[in-house]
Amino acid sequence: MTKAEPLLAVEGLTKLFGSFAACQGIDLEIGHGEIHALLGENGAGKSTLVKMLFGILAPSSGRVLWQGQQEDIISPAAARKLGIGMVFQHFSLFEALTVAENIALALDEKVSIDEISHKAAELSKAYGLPLDPAAHVADLSVGERQRIEIVRALLQNPKLIILDEPTSVLTPQEADRLFETLFKLKAEGRSVLYISHRLEEVQRICDRATVLRQGKVTGTCDPRGETPASLARMMVGGEVATVLRDDEAPVGDVQLEVRHLNLRPRTPFAMPLKDLSLRVRAGEVLAIAGVAGNGQGELFDALSGEYISEENDAVRIRGRSVGRLGITGRRLLGAGFVPEERNGHGAVSALALSDNLLLARNQSDARAFLSGGWLKLIRHDAVRMATQRICEVMDVRKSGLDPAAGSLSGGNLQKFIVGRELDRQPAVLVVNQPTWGVDAGAASRIRQALINLARAGSAVVVISQDLDEIFEVATAIAAISEGQLSEIYPAATMTREKIGLLMGGMHGLETANAH
């Protein structure tokens, strides 16, 4: 019996950026009707590989076989013509346009809006992806926005769909519905290349997995015969440290308090905050769950001072009213902040790591880096030493002693930004999506560092869409939905189902229990 010809085969695929090999001699096969996982650490080469498969990057060498025939995929349009669709981790939607109009912009052929609306409605019904083609994107949840991306990929009638971290913005209930859709696609003989750091999902839905490490394939396996721990070991080449939490650690005084915070939207598509209150004591980690777009960014801005409150007493740090203070004033009181967006917000990509460290220091913190009398001079040696210390503590992997921030992989840049704040030993730390898009090893290191900071007597607020992360680090849990915060519950009393209901807007544990 001969082996069935794969839908897609990759042979010796290599991509060089100068002398650096992002992908090196990669071999990969995806069968018809197969859900195939692509696993690896940040910087392992996953994004580079799928960009070559979708025509965004040209390979330096190697070849791609599509149904047995060698193909040069020179553009996304060429990939779609073959039958390859892709749903990116970052959505590319215009909020002011309707669902149908957004779909039209992504189609290679000119089709009337009425025809698109009809086909989209049929597809969304057939695959359990309910959508209103006439709805404006700005009015939709993140889960609904992802459905748009999937439906417009399906409108191209693909044989292979590439999904990049598709559940990172979904509630557990929405993720379950997505999996049902993937199983339906599989039953039709379509294939899925599934990229995820959530290893439990990979075990649950994937038929095979290919593991990349440092740009090379290190193995393939049936994930259903593995454990999350064994898959993580394959990805990182060793044991992933277990996150350790001390649930008996003592708590101290309130370090961060929010009192009836209301925040008007700054843009037509921003989420207002409504009568939001919380308290976090020294030694506590308050995790705030929520689906993206429900006010997490606005809450972070209000806590960090990027957006000033109308009431000075609405936010208090270490007993001081700071609602009218900006970021520097709050940092001077001992607060630290890690935003969601790494490039451009957390770091300046074109600047060296040492320069990014200096930029993030306020007047009191920067004194260790200055010398001289009234004409202060920067002690670059001290800045570089501090940068190196942070990189060693957080295991930041980089090329060169002091490279540009933009040259680091996403996970390594995230470790540096978190480490930069931890190096100050802040009394209050607010971090938004601390391990978003980060591999298992880096996530473990970051989560343990947050727990250790709280254990040392700081108050920590973690805003996260990752329920695994929330259960690992939190001593208390709340959920934000449409700008409103639920009650705060002890982490030990919560389940994934209860959090999912709270994320969906059922703000009351009694209501959640009733379901």
C-alpha positions as CSV (number, residue, x, y, z in Angstrom):
1,M,0.0,0.0,0.0
2,T,1.5,3.3,-1.1
3,K,1.6,6.3,1.2
4,A,-1.0,9.0,0.4
5,E,0.4,12.1,-1.3
6,P,0.4,15.0,1.2
7,L,-1.6,18.2,0.5
8,L,1.5,20.3,1.3
9,A,5.2,19.2,1.5
10,V,8.1,21.4,2.4
11,E,11.6,20.2,1.6
12,G,14.7,21.9,2.9
13,L,13.1,25.3,3.2
14,T,15.6,27.9,4.4
15,K,15.3,31.6,5.0
16,L,18.4,33.8,5.5
17,F,18.4,37.3,6.8
18,G,22.0,38.3,6.1
19,S,24.0,35.5,7.8
20,F,21.2,34.6,10.2
21,A,19.1,31.5,9.4
22,A,15.6,32.1,10.6
23,C,14.6,28.8,9.1
24,Q,17.1,26.1,8.1
25,G,16.4,23.1,6.1
26,I,12.8,22.6,7.2
27,D,10.9,19.5,6.1
28,L,7.2,19.3,6.8
29,E,4.2,17.4,5.4
30,I,0.5,18.2,6.0
31,G,-2.0,15.5,4.9
32,H,-5.5,16.0,3.5
33,G,-8.1,16.5,6.3
34,E,-5.4,16.9,9.0
35,I,-5.1,19.4,11.8
36,H,-1.4,19.9,12.1
37,A,0.2,21.8,15.0
38,L,3.3,24.0,14.5
39,L,5.1,24.4,17.9
40,G,8.2,26.2,19.0
41,E,9.6,28.9,21.3
42,N,9.5,32.6,20.4
43,G,12.1,33.0,17.7
44,A,12.0,29.4,16.7
45,G,11.0,30.2,13.1
46,K,7.3,29.6,13.1
47,S,6.3,33.0,11.7
48,T,9.0,33.0,9.1
49,L,7.9,29.6,7.9
50,V,4.2,30.4,7.5
51,K,5.0,33.7,5.9
52,M,6.9,31.7,3.2
53,L,3.9,29.4,2.8
54,F,1.6,32.3,2.4
55,G,3.8,34.2,0.0
56,I,4.8,37.1,2.3
57,L,8.5,36.1,2.3
58,A,10.5,34.4,-0.4
59,P,12.6,31.4,0.7
60,S,16.4,31.5,0.2
61,S,16.4,27.9,-0.8
62,G,14.3,24.7,-0.6
63,R,11.0,24.0,-2.3
64,V,7.3,23.8,-1.6
65,L,5.2,21.0,-3.1
66,W,1.4,21.6,-3.4
67,Q,-0.4,18.3,-4.2
68,G,2.8,16.9,-5.5
69,Q,3.7,19.8,-7.8
70,Q,6.5,22.3,-7.0
71,E,5.1,25.8,-6.6
72,D,6.7,29.3,-6.2
73,I,4.4,31.1,-3.9
74,I,5.3,34.7,-4.8
75,S,2.4,36.6,-3.0
76,P,-0.6,36.1,-0.7
77,A,-2.8,36.3,-3.9
78,A,-0.8,33.4,-5.3
79,A,-1.2,31.4,-2.1
80,R,-5.0,32.0,-2.1
81,K,-5.2,30.9,-5.7
82,L,-3.5,27.6,-4.8
83,G,-6.0,27.1,-2.0
84,I,-4.1,28.4,1.1
85,G,-5.8,30.8,3.5
86,M,-4.4,32.4,6.6
87,V,-5.9,34.0,9.7
88,F,-3.4,36.2,11.4
89,Q,-3.0,36.7,15.1
90,H,-3.5,40.4,14.6
91,F,-6.7,41.1,12.9
92,S,-6.7,43.5,9.8
93,L,-10.2,45.0,10.0
94,F,-11.5,48.5,9.5
95,E,-13.8,49.3,12.5
96,A,-15.8,51.9,10.6
97,L,-16.8,49.4,7.8
98,T,-19.4,46.6,7.9
99,V,-18.6,42.9,8.0
100,A,-19.3,42.6,4.3
101,E,-17.2,45.6,3.3
102,N,-14.2,44.2,5.3
103,I,-14.6,40.9,3.5
104,A,-14.8,42.6,0.1
105,L,-11.4,44.4,0.7
106,A,-9.7,41.0,1.2
107,L,-11.0,39.3,-1.9
108,D,-8.9,39.0,-5.0
109,E,-11.9,39.3,-7.3
110,K,-14.4,42.1,-7.5
111,V,-17.7,40.9,-6.1
112,S,-20.8,42.9,-5.2
113,I,-21.5,43.6,-1.5
114,D,-24.9,41.9,-1.9
115,E,-23.3,38.7,-3.2
116,I,-20.7,38.8,-0.4
117,S,-23.3,39.4,2.2
118,H,-25.3,36.4,0.9
119,K,-22.3,34.1,0.7
120,A,-21.0,35.2,4.1
121,A,-24.3,34.5,5.7
122,E,-24.5,31.1,4.2
123,L,-20.9,30.2,5.3
124,S,-21.3,31.6,8.8
125,K,-24.5,29.4,9.2
126,A,-22.9,26.3,7.7
127,Y,-19.8,26.5,9.9
128,G,-21.4,27.7,13.1
129,L,-19.8,31.1,12.9
130,P,-22.8,33.5,13.3
131,L,-22.3,36.9,11.7
132,D,-24.4,39.8,10.5
133,P,-22.9,41.0,7.2
134,A,-24.4,44.4,7.8
135,A,-23.0,45.0,11.3
136,H,-20.2,47.5,11.8
137,V,-17.0,45.9,13.1
138,A,-16.7,48.6,15.8
139,D,-19.8,47.1,17.4
140,L,-18.6,43.5,17.5
141,S,-16.8,41.5,20.1
142,V,-13.3,40.2,19.5
143,G,-14.7,36.7,19.0
144,E,-17.1,38.0,16.3
145,R,-14.2,39.8,14.6
146,Q,-12.2,36.6,14.4
147,R,-15.2,35.0,12.8
148,I,-14.9,37.6,10.0
149,E,-11.3,36.6,9.4
150,I,-12.2,32.9,9.2
151,V,-15.3,33.5,7.0
152,R,-13.4,35.6,4.5
153,A,-10.7,33.0,4.4
154,L,-13.4,30.3,3.8
155,L,-14.9,32.4,1.0
156,Q,-11.7,31.7,-1.0
157,N,-12.6,27.9,-0.7
158,P,-9.2,27.0,0.7
159,K,-7.8,23.5,1.1
160,L,-5.4,24.6,3.8
161,I,-6.1,27.2,6.5
162,I,-3.2,28.6,8.6
163,L,-4.3,29.8,12.0
164,D,-1.9,31.8,14.2
165,E,-2.8,31.8,17.9
166,P,-6.5,31.7,17.2
167,T,-7.8,31.4,20.7
168,S,-5.6,34.0,22.4
169,V,-8.5,36.5,22.4
170,L,-11.4,34.0,23.0
171,T,-13.3,32.9,26.1
172,P,-13.3,29.2,26.8
173,Q,-16.9,29.0,25.4
174,E,-15.8,30.8,22.2
175,A,-12.8,28.5,21.8
176,D,-15.0,25.5,22.1
177,R,-17.1,26.8,19.2
178,L,-14.0,27.4,17.1
179,F,-12.9,23.8,17.7
180,E,-16.2,22.6,16.4
181,T,-15.7,24.6,13.3
182,L,-12.2,23.1,12.8
183,F,-13.5,19.6,13.2
184,K,-16.2,20.4,10.5
185,L,-13.5,21.6,8.2
186,K,-11.4,18.5,8.8
187,A,-14.5,16.3,8.1
188,E,-14.8,18.0,4.7
189,G,-11.2,17.0,3.9
190,R,-9.7,20.5,4.4
191,S,-6.5,20.8,6.4
192,V,-5.4,23.2,9.2
193,L,-1.9,24.4,10.2
194,Y,-2.5,25.4,13.8
195,I,0.0,27.6,15.7
196,S,-0.5,27.9,19.4
197,H,1.3,28.1,22.7
198,R,-1.7,26.6,24.5
199,L,-0.5,23.0,24.6
200,E,-3.7,21.6,26.1
201,E,-5.5,22.8,22.9
202,V,-2.9,21.1,20.7
203,Q,-3.4,17.8,22.5
204,R,-7.2,18.2,22.2
205,I,-7.6,19.0,18.5
206,C,-4.4,18.2,16.5
207,D,-3.6,15.0,14.7
208,R,0.2,15.6,14.4
209,A,2.7,18.3,15.6
210,T,5.9,19.5,14.1
211,V,8.3,21.1,16.6
212,L,10.8,23.9,15.6
213,R,13.7,25.0,17.7
214,Q,16.2,27.6,16.6
215,G,15.0,27.5,13.0
216,K,15.2,23.7,12.6
217,V,12.7,20.8,12.9
218,T,13.6,18.9,16.0
219,G,10.8,16.3,15.8
220,T,7.2,15.4,15.0
221,C,4.7,13.6,17.2
222,D,1.1,12.7,17.8
223,P,0.2,15.3,20.5
224,R,-2.6,13.1,21.8
225,G,0.1,10.7,23.1
226,E,2.0,13.5,24.8
227,T,1.5,15.7,27.8
228,P,1.7,19.5,27.9
229,A,5.0,19.0,29.9
230,S,6.5,16.7,27.3
231,L,5.5,19.0,24.4
232,A,7.1,21.9,26.2
233,R,10.3,19.9,26.7
234,M,10.4,19.2,22.9
235,M,10.0,22.9,22.3
236,V,12.6,24.2,24.6
237,G,15.0,21.3,24.6
238,G,14.8,20.7,28.4
239,E,12.5,21.0,31.4
240,V,10.3,24.0,31.8
241,A,10.4,25.4,35.3
242,T,7.3,24.9,37.3
243,V,5.6,28.1,38.5
244,L,5.6,28.0,42.3
245,R,3.1,30.0,44.4
246,D,2.8,30.4,48.1
247,D,-0.9,30.6,48.9
248,E,-0.2,31.1,52.6
249,A,2.0,34.2,52.1
250,P,0.9,37.1,54.3
251,V,-0.7,40.2,52.9
252,G,-0.1,43.8,54.0
253,D,-1.7,47.2,53.5
254,V,-3.6,48.4,50.5
255,Q,-1.1,49.6,47.9
256,L,-3.4,50.3,45.0
257,E,-7.0,51.4,45.2
258,V,-9.5,52.4,42.6
259,R,-12.8,54.1,43.7
260,H,-15.8,54.4,41.4
261,L,-13.6,55.1,38.4
262,N,-15.5,56.4,35.3
263,L,-13.7,57.0,32.1
264,R,-15.2,58.5,29.0
265,P,-14.0,57.0,25.6
266,R,-11.2,58.9,23.9
267,T,-12.2,57.7,20.4
268,P,-15.5,56.6,18.9
269,F,-14.3,53.0,19.2
270,A,-12.9,53.1,22.7
271,M,-14.6,51.4,25.6
272,P,-15.8,53.6,28.5
273,L,-15.0,52.5,32.1
274,K,-18.1,52.4,34.3
275,D,-18.0,52.8,38.1
276,L,-15.0,50.5,38.5
277,S,-13.5,49.8,41.9
278,L,-10.8,47.5,43.2
279,R,-8.2,47.2,46.0
280,V,-4.9,45.3,45.9
281,R,-2.8,44.7,49.1
282,A,0.9,44.1,49.4
283,G,1.5,40.4,48.7
284,E,-1.5,40.0,46.4
285,V,-1.7,39.3,42.7
286,L,-5.1,40.5,41.3
287,A,-5.7,39.0,37.9
288,I,-8.3,40.7,35.7
289,A,-9.7,38.4,33.0
290,G,-11.5,39.5,29.9
291,V,-11.9,39.1,26.1
292,A,-9.8,41.8,24.3
293,G,-11.6,45.0,23.6
294,N,-13.7,45.1,26.8
295,G,-11.8,47.9,28.5
296,Q,-8.5,46.3,29.4
297,G,-6.4,48.9,27.5
298,E,-8.4,51.8,29.0
299,L,-8.1,50.3,32.5
300,F,-4.3,50.0,32.1
301,D,-4.1,53.7,30.8
302,A,-6.1,54.9,33.8
303,L,-3.9,53.0,36.3
304,S,-0.7,54.0,34.7
305,G,-1.5,57.7,34.3
306,E,-1.5,57.7,30.5
307,Y,-5.1,58.8,30.8
308,I,-5.8,61.3,33.6
309,S,-9.0,60.8,35.7
310,E,-11.4,63.6,36.3
311,E,-11.4,62.8,40.0
312,N,-8.0,62.8,41.8
313,D,-9.3,60.4,44.4
314,A,-10.4,57.8,41.8
315,V,-7.0,56.2,41.9
316,R,-4.8,55.9,45.0
317,I,-1.3,54.5,45.1
318,R,0.3,53.8,48.5
319,G,-2.4,56.0,50.2
320,R,-1.9,59.0,47.8
321,S,-4.5,60.3,45.5
322,V,-3.0,60.1,42.0
323,G,-6.0,60.4,39.6
324,R,-4.6,63.7,38.2
325,L,-1.0,62.6,38.2
326,G,0.7,61.4,35.0
327,I,3.0,58.4,34.6
328,T,6.1,60.0,36.0
329,G,4.3,61.1,39.2
330,R,3.0,57.6,39.8
331,R,6.4,56.1,39.1
332,L,7.9,58.4,41.7
333,L,5.5,56.9,44.2
334,G,6.9,53.4,43.5
335,A,4.6,52.2,40.7
336,G,5.7,50.3,37.6
337,F,3.9,49.6,34.4
338,V,4.2,47.1,31.5
339,P,1.9,47.8,28.6
340,E,0.4,45.3,26.2
341,E,2.1,46.5,23.1
342,R,5.9,45.7,23.2
343,N,7.1,47.7,20.1
344,G,6.4,51.4,20.1
345,H,4.7,51.4,23.5
346,G,6.9,49.3,25.8
347,A,10.1,49.9,23.8
348,V,11.5,52.0,20.9
349,S,12.4,49.4,18.3
350,A,15.2,51.3,16.7
351,L,17.0,52.1,20.0
352,A,19.4,49.9,21.9
353,L,18.2,48.0,25.0
354,S,20.4,50.3,27.2
355,D,18.7,53.4,25.7
356,N,15.3,51.8,26.3
357,L,16.3,51.2,29.9
358,L,17.3,54.8,30.4
359,L,14.1,56.1,28.8
360,A,12.0,54.2,31.3
361,R,13.7,55.6,34.3
362,N,12.3,58.6,36.2
363,Q,14.3,61.3,37.9
364,S,15.0,59.4,41.1
365,D,15.8,56.1,39.4
366,A,18.1,57.7,36.8
367,R,20.5,59.1,39.5
368,A,22.5,55.9,39.5
369,F,23.3,56.5,35.8
370,L,24.3,60.2,36.1
371,S,27.6,61.8,37.2
372,G,29.0,65.4,37.4
373,G,27.8,68.6,39.0
374,W,25.1,70.8,37.6
375,L,25.9,69.5,34.1
376,K,24.8,65.9,34.5
377,L,26.5,63.3,32.3
378,I,25.1,59.8,31.5
379,R,27.3,57.0,32.8
380,H,26.8,54.7,29.8
381,D,28.9,52.0,31.5
382,A,26.4,51.9,34.4
383,V,23.4,51.8,32.0
384,R,25.0,48.9,30.1
385,M,25.8,47.0,33.3
386,A,22.2,47.4,34.4
387,T,20.9,46.2,31.0
388,Q,23.1,43.2,31.2
389,R,22.0,42.4,34.7
390,I,18.3,42.5,33.6
391,C,19.1,40.3,30.6
392,E,20.8,37.7,32.8
393,V,18.1,37.6,35.4
394,M,15.3,37.2,32.8
395,D,17.3,35.0,30.4
396,V,16.9,37.5,27.5
397,R,18.5,35.9,24.4
398,K,20.0,38.4,22.1
399,S,22.6,38.9,19.4
400,G,25.4,41.1,20.6
401,L,25.9,42.9,23.9
402,D,23.4,45.8,23.4
403,P,21.3,45.2,20.3
404,A,18.3,47.3,19.1
405,A,15.1,46.3,20.8
406,G,13.5,45.5,17.5
407,S,16.1,42.8,16.8
408,L,14.8,40.6,19.6
409,S,12.0,38.1,19.2
410,G,8.7,39.0,20.8
411,G,9.2,36.8,23.8
412,N,12.7,38.0,24.5
413,L,11.7,41.6,24.2
414,Q,8.8,41.0,26.6
415,K,11.2,39.4,29.1
416,F,13.4,42.5,28.9
417,I,10.5,45.0,29.4
418,V,9.1,43.0,32.4
419,G,12.6,42.7,33.8
420,R,13.2,46.4,33.4
421,E,10.3,47.2,35.6
422,L,11.1,44.4,38.1
423,D,14.6,45.7,38.4
424,R,13.2,48.8,40.1
425,Q,11.4,46.6,42.8
426,P,8.1,48.6,42.5
427,A,5.7,48.7,45.3
428,V,2.9,48.4,42.7
429,L,3.2,46.7,39.3
430,V,0.4,46.8,36.7
431,V,1.1,44.6,33.7
432,N,-1.2,44.1,30.7
433,Q,-1.0,40.7,28.9
434,P,2.4,39.8,30.4
435,T,3.0,36.6,28.3
436,W,0.9,37.2,25.2
437,G,2.4,35.3,22.3
438,V,5.3,34.1,24.5
439,D,6.6,30.5,24.6
440,A,6.3,28.2,27.6
441,G,9.8,28.8,28.9
442,A,9.5,32.6,28.8
443,A,6.0,32.5,30.2
444,S,7.1,30.4,33.1
445,R,10.0,32.8,33.9
446,I,7.8,35.9,33.7
447,R,5.0,34.4,35.8
448,Q,7.4,33.3,38.5
449,A,8.9,36.8,38.6
450,L,5.5,38.4,39.1
451,I,4.7,35.9,42.0
452,N,8.1,36.6,43.5
453,L,7.5,40.4,43.4
454,A,4.2,40.0,45.3
455,R,5.9,37.6,47.7
456,A,8.5,40.3,48.5
457,G,5.7,42.7,49.5
458,S,4.5,44.4,46.3
459,A,0.9,44.6,45.0
460,V,0.6,43.2,41.5
461,V,-2.2,43.6,38.9
462,V,-2.2,41.3,35.9
463,I,-4.6,42.0,33.1
464,S,-4.7,38.9,31.0
465,Q,-6.7,36.9,28.4
466,D,-4.9,33.7,29.3
467,L,-6.8,31.7,31.8
468,D,-3.9,29.3,32.4
469,E,-1.8,32.3,33.3
470,I,-4.5,33.6,35.6
471,F,-4.8,30.4,37.6
472,E,-1.0,30.1,37.9
473,V,-0.3,33.6,39.3
474,A,-3.5,35.0,40.9
475,T,-4.5,35.2,44.5
476,A,-7.7,37.0,43.5
477,I,-9.6,37.1,40.2
478,A,-12.1,39.5,38.6
479,A,-13.3,39.9,35.0
480,I,-13.9,43.0,32.9
481,S,-16.7,43.1,30.4
482,E,-17.9,46.1,28.4
483,G,-16.0,48.4,30.7
484,Q,-17.4,47.0,33.9
485,L,-15.5,45.0,36.5
486,S,-17.1,42.1,38.3
487,E,-16.7,41.4,42.0
488,I,-13.3,40.2,43.1
489,Y,-13.2,36.5,44.1
490,P,-10.5,34.5,45.8
491,A,-8.7,32.5,43.1
492,A,-9.3,29.2,45.0
493,T,-13.1,29.6,44.5
494,M,-12.9,30.0,40.7
495,T,-13.2,27.6,37.8
496,R,-12.6,28.2,34.1
497,E,-16.4,28.0,33.5
498,K,-17.2,30.6,36.1
499,I,-14.5,33.0,34.7
500,G,-15.8,32.4,31.2
501,L,-19.3,33.5,32.3
502,L,-18.0,36.5,34.1
503,M,-16.0,37.5,30.9
504,G,-19.2,37.2,29.0
505,G,-20.8,39.8,31.3
506,M,-22.6,37.7,33.9
507,H,-21.3,39.8,36.8
508,G,-22.3,37.7,39.8
509,L,-20.9,34.4,40.9
510,E,-24.4,33.3,42.0
511,T,-25.5,33.7,38.3
512,A,-22.5,31.8,37.1
513,N,-23.2,29.0,39.6
514,A,-26.8,28.8,38.4
515,H,-25.5,27.9,34.9
